[in-house]
Amino acid sequence: MKASSHVWVLMATMALVTVTIMSVMDFPFNWIFYCTVLGQALVIWMVYKVLTENYSTHKIFDDFYEDAPIDERVI
């Protein structure tokens, strides 16, 4: 992911964490409801932005994972 995608992920996460905090602190229902709707819209927008960004890689499945190459696996 590019840095621009990280911004959208962070914004959506913070919005939904804020809803959780607001519900624990007994905020009025209408505030929580509208923030939840906004958070859900941010999640949809985040998914759209992440999936449509112009990102490519030269890695293939044969490369497996960077932190655990196939060569070093214990079978």
N, C-alpha and C positions, 0 to 999 in steps of 0.2 A: 504494500500500500504506500501511496505517496503521503507526504505531510498534510496535504489538503484534506485527505480522507480522515486522517487522525483528528482533525478539528471537528468534523461532523460526528465522529464516534464519541468524542469527548462531550460535545454539546448535548447529544441525545442522552448519554449516560447521566450527565449532571442534571438534566431536566427530570429524569425519572427518579433519581436519588432525592431531588428536591421534593417531589410528590410524596415519596415515602416519609421524609422528615415532616412535611406538612401534615400528613395524616396522623402521625404519632403525636404531634403537638396540638391536635384538635382544632385545626383551622376550619373555617366554614366549608360546608360541602361544596358550594358553588366554586370556590377557589380551587379546591382539590380536583373537582370534575374538569374544569377548564384547563388546568395544568396537565391533567392526565391526557386529555384530547390533544393538547399541544405536544406532549411527549410522544404520543403515538404517531402523530404526524411527522415529528422529527425522526423517529425510527424508520418510517417509510422513506423519507427523504434521504436519510443516511444510507440505507440499503441501495437506493437508486444511485446515489453519488459514488458509492464504493464499487458497484457492479458496472457502471458505465465509464469509469475513469480509464484513460489511455495508459494502461500498464502492461508491460510484457516482460517475460523472463526467458532466459536461455536454458533454464534448468528443465530436465525431463524426469520422468519417474525413475529412471535408472540411477539418478543422483540421490534418491531416497531423501533422507533428512540431513540437513547440514550438521546438526549436533550429534547425530548417531549414524554415521555412514554404514553401509551394508557390510563393508570389509571388517568392521570392528564388532559386529554383532556376535553374541554368544548364542550358538544354536543348541 
